[in-house]
Amino acid sequence: MNSKGKPLWSGDANKGFKYKDADGVNSAVKKAQLKKSGKGVFSIKFMATGKLGTVSVLPPNPGDGGCVLLQLTGGDSYSVQFDDGEVTNKDGASFKVKKPLSEGSCIGGSTTSTSSTTTTTSSPGPTTTTLFGGPAFPPVGGSADYAFTGDAQTAAGSQLSLFNFAPSTWTALYWGSWSAPSTPTAGLDGSLHALSFAGISGGDTIVTWQGTTPWTDPSDMSLHIVPIRLTITLVSPPSGVVWVDSTTIPGLDPGAGTGMGAAVDVAPAGTAQGFTVKFQYSADVPTDDPTGFIPFANVPTTGGGQTQASFSGAFYSQP
């Protein structure tokens, strides 16, 4: 009910359903609409405003994929996934996908294509204690604040802090990379190449993804295939907040976090704790022997735009 005692939802299965919450009774979502046209095209529309609550969702920047999940309390869930097709990403200001090539879901379960553009629907599947919501940011059914500083391609790296979780208690809450196929990528040839999960180290505080990329030595224009890697380090984490092998968590991988490799246990005792991670991209090019891996920013290139990197983080949650 709104402040005047009227229901927030209206409509029916034939005309579709509308949600209006001009006072922000439930969240920052001011309007929402679910509708199926006479031609069978199912659409989801919603509007959120920072005047009614915290809105921490931004267009992927950097990134080439994302997923929008509409979860109805006590009802069904609906997904719109953007991973392929004609992608337009304008520096975090806007993100658009046309003519998608595949279907997808933000949570486990089956998907049904309902449009020739970007809309898919998802059934939540069997209700079990191991079903995770996500990948999503903020976590499905909650919110979180964040702060980001630095440059992941330099020696100092970049830092992402996540804090002010609401609600503060969760049955389970994990954070890590967006599930496959949107796992980490990087390159030194102007293109992005997939990185594979390589393991957890440093007392469960460091996780590594690695791969290779073509690289042209600007001194003689010779072409090499060189190792590259991404490390994400927990910075002075609270007690119990560690990287864990995602395949050891029932319902996560395989499941909502398939292919992610590792996840941060955000709520090890049921209560979410704020944490900070540091990102660093590095490469082992032959001209720096015997230095080994050096920051992307220190790798000589033939021109601008050769170093590329992409990582999309997401939460996986059980209320």
Secondary structure, DSSP 8 states (H G I E B T S, - for coil): --TTS--SEEEETTTEEEEE-TT-SSSSEEEEEEEE-TTS-EEEEEEE-TTTS-------SS-S-EEEEEE-TTS-EEEEEESSSEEEEETTTEEEEES-SS---SSSS-EEE--SSS-EEE---S--TT--EEEESS-TT-EEEEEEEE-TTSSS-EEEEEEEEESSB-SEEEEEE--TTS--EEESSSS-EE-EEEEEETTTTEEEEEEEEEEEETTTTEEEEEEEEEEEEE-S--TT--EEEGGGSTTIIIIITTT--EEEES-TTSB---EEEEEEEEE--GGGTTS-SEEGGGS--SSTT--EEE--EEEEEE-
